[in-house]
Amino acid sequence: MGYLLMAKIRKVVKENAGLLILAAIVGAMYLYLRTPGDTLATEAELAAVFSAGRPVLVELYSNT
């Protein structure tokens, strides 16, 4: 029983190797290119970043 299941899995992987590789590449690129989250926990930390004397890039995002 286990041998037949492994044979079926191998067949599916062999038939869909290109699609699986493409999915792996897309997944890896998503993880590499996504925007990381912030490290600021409070508004006081944000205010400290703004008053540090260096330029700050603020990105706003709304999901509505």
C-alpha positions as CSV (number, residue, x, y, z in Angstrom):
1,M,0.0,0.0,0.0
2,G,2.8,2.5,0.9
3,Y,4.7,1.7,-2.3
4,L,1.7,2.5,-4.4
5,L,1.1,5.8,-2.6
6,M,4.8,6.8,-3.1
7,A,4.6,5.8,-6.7
8,K,1.5,8.0,-7.2
9,I,3.2,10.9,-5.4
10,R,6.4,10.6,-7.6
11,K,4.2,10.6,-10.7
12,V,2.3,13.7,-9.7
13,V,5.6,15.5,-8.8
14,K,7.2,14.5,-12.1
15,E,4.2,15.6,-14.1
16,N,3.9,19.0,-12.3
17,A,7.6,19.7,-11.7
18,G,7.6,23.0,-13.7
19,L,4.5,24.3,-11.8
20,L,6.0,23.3,-8.5
21,I,9.3,25.0,-9.3
22,L,7.4,28.2,-10.4
23,A,5.4,28.2,-7.2
24,A,8.6,27.8,-5.1
25,I,10.2,30.7,-7.0
26,V,7.2,32.9,-6.5
27,G,7.0,32.1,-2.8
28,A,10.7,32.8,-2.4
29,M,10.4,36.1,-4.2
30,Y,7.5,37.1,-2.1
31,L,9.4,36.4,1.1
32,Y,12.5,38.3,-0.2
33,L,10.7,41.4,-1.6
34,R,7.9,42.0,1.0
35,T,8.0,45.0,3.2
36,P,9.1,44.2,6.7
37,G,7.0,45.4,9.7
38,D,8.0,48.2,12.0
39,T,9.9,47.8,15.2
40,L,8.2,50.7,17.0
41,A,5.9,49.7,19.9
42,T,4.7,53.1,21.1
43,E,4.1,56.6,19.9
44,A,6.9,57.8,22.1
45,E,9.4,55.7,20.1
46,L,7.9,57.1,16.9
47,A,8.4,60.6,18.2
48,A,12.0,59.8,19.1
49,V,12.7,58.6,15.5
50,F,11.2,61.8,14.1
51,S,13.2,64.0,16.4
52,A,16.5,62.2,15.8
53,G,17.6,64.7,13.1
54,R,17.6,62.2,10.2
55,P,15.2,62.0,7.3
56,V,12.4,59.5,7.8
57,L,10.3,57.7,5.2
58,V,6.7,57.1,6.4
59,E,4.6,54.7,4.4
60,L,0.9,54.6,5.2
61,Y,-1.3,51.7,4.2
62,S,-5.1,51.3,4.4
63,N,-6.8,48.0,3.6
64,T,-10.2,49.7,3.1
